[in-house]
Amino acid sequence: MPNRLRGHGLGASRLAAALEALVLARVDPAEIASQLGLPEEAVDCYESVFFDVRNRLDAAGFIVHEVIAGARL
């Protein structure tokens, strides 16, 4: 994990899970940053490195099978 993400606590699974849930809820990165007390740059970086799904949020099959079910594996 890049150091700038680790430095904001994004290695902690609860914080990462909250960020991912907000992405799935279509909350914009600035609002996610505000809600979680993170710099917007950290949110953008986390999304681009670990959770790049915004362009597929309308693809229900992808979200169910790759994101939600895939997280349980």
ChimeraX attribute file (.defattr): number of C-alpha atoms within 10 A of each C-alpha:
attribute: neighborCount
match mode: 1-to-1
recipient: residues
	/A:1	10
	/A:2	11
	/A:3	9
	/A:4	13
	/A:5	17
	/A:6	13
	/A:7	10
	/A:8	15
	/A:9	14
	/A:10	21
	/A:11	14
	/A:12	10
	/A:13	10
	/A:14	11
	/A:15	14
	/A:16	19
	/A:17	12
	/A:18	14
	/A:19	23
	/A:20	22
	/A:21	13
	/A:22	17
	/A:23	20
	/A:24	16
	/A:25	11
	/A:26	12
	/A:27	14
	/A:28	14
	/A:29	19
	/A:30	14
	/A:31	14
	/A:32	22
	/A:33	18
	/A:34	11
	/A:35	12
	/A:36	15
	/A:37	10
	/A:38	17
	/A:39	14
	/A:40	17
	/A:41	14
	/A:42	19
	/A:43	24
	/A:44	17
	/A:45	15
	/A:46	21
	/A:47	18
	/A:48	12
	/A:49	11
	/A:50	11
	/A:51	16
	/A:52	14
	/A:53	17
	/A:54	14
	/A:55	7
	/A:56	12
	/A:57	14
	/A:58	10
	/A:59	10
	/A:60	11
	/A:61	11
	/A:62	15
	/A:63	16
	/A:64	12
	/A:65	11
	/A:66	12
	/A:67	16
	/A:68	11
	/A:69	11
	/A:70	11
	/A:71	9
	/A:72	7
	/A:73	5
